[in-house]
Amino acid sequence: MKRKLLIIGAFLAVFALGAVAGGFAVFGLGRKALDRRAADLTAQHQWRRLADDLKLDEAQRKEARALVLRTVRERVQAQRLQHQAQQRLERDIEKLLTPEQALQFKEWRRLNLEQDREWQRWLREQRKTLKEPPPRPPGSERKGKRPDDDENEPRR
């Protein structure tokens, strides 16, 4: 009976460890895929808008798209590096602190994160309730109509 329970326990432990390892792998790979997809979508929107506004020919469109895509990917990579540097800084600071200071620092980080989330939530709500887009800075108004413009949508 003990042997049976031991085998079942070992089987469940191996299964649980596999699930945890798989979850970490999917999270890591999924995050990279999402970052890459976001960069591609941003680049696609930017280069199309640029190409339409400047009336680029096909060769120019191809080059502009490649340049924008490269730049957006570099920005995503820079954001990732910035996040890693921030995490490293926080770990290094924690090493310098007494246990009491470390608790205060942890609480400070939690409050900052909470405030940032509240700010982002407020900002999303403001964008939803905005009837018209904010005015463009002087001199930045686009001339002419782009192919993807909607007649009923206000001009940005």
Phi, psi and omega in degrees: 000315179298321180296320179297315179295322178296317179295316180296317178298317179296319179298314180295322179296316178297318179298314180296317178296321177297319179295318179295314180298317178297321178298317178296319180295314180296318180300314180295313180289322180296321179298316179296319180295319179294318178299317181294319180294317179298319178297318180296317180294318178297315180298318181299314180295315182296314185289326179294317179296316179298314182297319180291315182296323183266357181054054181285147174280177186299319180296317179295320179300316181297314179293318180297319180298317179296319179294316181294317180299316179300315182295317180296319178296322177296322179293320178297316178297319179295322177296318179297316178296322178296318178297316179297320179295321179296317178297318179297318178300314181297319177297317181294321178296317180301327179295332182278341190271154171287164179305321179294317178295323179298321177295317177297319180297318179298318178294320178300315179297319180298315179296319178298318178296318179297316178297320179297317178297319178297319178299314180297320178297315178299317180298316177300318179296319179297320179294323179293321184276350181290117181286319179236150178295155178298153181296148177281154177297152180305138178086358182255006180293138178278145176258140177085177183248140175267154181301329183266008178290142176260133182300326185272350183272136179295148180287135178267000000 
